[in-house]
Amino acid sequence: MTSKVLIAGIGNVFNGDDGFGVEVVARLSTRDLPPEAVVADYGIRGVHLAYELLDGGYETTIFVDAVRRGGEPGTVYVIDADLASTSSAGDHSDEGPVLDAHGMHPAAVLALLRRLGGTPGRVFVVGCEPLTVAEGMGLSEPVAAAVDEAARRVRELVADALERGGVDVSRHSR
């Protein structure tokens, strides 16, 4: 059966809460997901992720990452990543797209994918407001407490994408 959904954990486990995406996909890898869903830890390997998107033919991609949006640490967000707002890696800034993987942000991955001639399909980010992305291993208490909620939201997005052929992000937004 062809994989339709890629769930990509991104971030740097050596920078505190930036390891959130990696932890969520580790949790998801132990759960039953439909065979059409692929769960993978990309860490800071953005080029590998761009090539996977190029070759994989996924209809939906879900990035899981730490994202700064000004909320309380541990707040989980579901973001429908509008490709118009991520048209190039140069568009990324603190004031711009909310996609930020601290060195391997999804906007750069998507820009590389387009330069390679690929199209990403529908893209979502399940993110968590970090407390700290300072050097050090392990998630802060509020971010660690958000891992199960984020995993639940990812599973809901996958179910929507596969059952309905699309995702109503308003059902999943905080």
N, C-alpha and C positions, 0 to 999 in steps of 0.2 A: 504494500500500500504506500502511496506517495505521501511524504510529510507535507503538511500544509502550514504548520505553525512552528516557528522557531522561538524558543524562550532562551534568551542570551543573558547570562549573568555577567556583568562587567564591573570593574573596579579593582582597586589595589588593596590586597589584604594586609599590606604592610603600612597602610595609612588609616588605621582605626576604622571609623564608620564607612569609609570608602569600600570596605569589603562586604557591604550589605548585599549587593547583587550576587556575589559569589556564595554567600551563606544561604540566600533564598533558593538559588538553583540547587545547592547541595540538599536542602530540605525537600525540594520538589522531586529530585531524582529518586527519592525513597518512597514516593507516592505513586499511586496508579494514575497514569495519564493516558489518554487515547493514543493509539499507535500513530496517529497523524501528527502528533506533537513531539518535537525534539527538544530536549533540555540540555544545555551545554554551558560550561564555565569558560568564558573567554578572557576573564581577568583584564589585562591591559593589552591584549593581542588584537588590536583594532584591524590590522591588515588581514589577519586570518578571518575575522568576522566578516569583513567586506567580501572576501573571496567566497566564504560560505554562502552569503546572501546572493552572490553572483551565480554560483553553481546550483544552489538548492532549490530555486523556484518556489520559495515560500509565498503563500498568499498573505500571511500575517506574521509580523515579527514583534515580539515583546521583549524590550530591553528591561532589565531589572538593575537598578542603580541607586546610589545615593544622589539626591538632587536638592539643591538649595532653592527654596521658594519663600523663605521668610516665616515659616510656621514653627511650631514647637518641635524640638527634636523628637523623633519617633513618629511623626505624622506621616501617614502613607498617602501617596497621591497616585491617581491613574490619569495619565496624560495622553491625549490623542495627538501624536506628533505630526503636526501639519508640515508636509514637505516643503511648502512655500517658505516657511520660517527657517528651514534648514537647507536652503538652496546651495550653500557652500560652507566649507569649514571656516572661511574668513568671516562669516556672519556670526559666529559664536562669540558671545561676550557675556559679562555678568548682567547686562541689561537686555540681552537678546534672548534666544531660545533657552528654555529651562533645562535643556539636555546638557549634562556635564558629568563626565566620568573621571574627572581629575587627571587628565593626561590622555585619555582615549574617549573623548566625548562622542556620543552617537551622531552628532551633526557631521563630524569629520569622517566617520565611517560611511555615512550615507552619501557624502560628497565624493568620497573615493569610489564607492559603488557606482555612482552615476558616471564618473570619469572613465570607469572600466566598461561602461555600456550597459549596466544593469539597472533594474528598477526594483525597489524594495517591497512593493505591495503596501498593505496597510501597516503602519508602525505605531506602537504604543510604548509608553514607558510606565512601569510600575516603580515608583521611586519612594524614597524615605528621606525625610529631613534629617541630616546628620547633626550630631552634637559636635563632633570633632573629626577632622580628616588629617590630624597631625600624625607624624610618624609614630608607629606603635601598632602592635597586633591586638586584635579583639575588638568587638563592637561595644559601644557604650551601652549602659543599661536600657535607656529608652529605645535605642535602635534595635538591640537584641530582642526586646519585647515586641517589636513590630514585624519580625520575620514571619511568624505564622499568619498574621493578617495579610501581609504582602503575598504569601504563597496562596492563600485563599482567593485573593483578587486575581492572581494570575490564572488559577484554575477556572474561575468564572469567565475571564476573557477568552480562554481557550474554548470553553464550552459554547460561548456565544459565537465565536468565529466558526466553529464546526457545525453547530446546530442551525444557526440562523443565516450562515453565509456572510455575516457581518457582525459588528459589535456596536452596541448602544453604550457609548462610554458614560453617558449620564447616569446609567444604572450603577456604575462602579466608582464614580467620582465622590470625593469626600464632601 
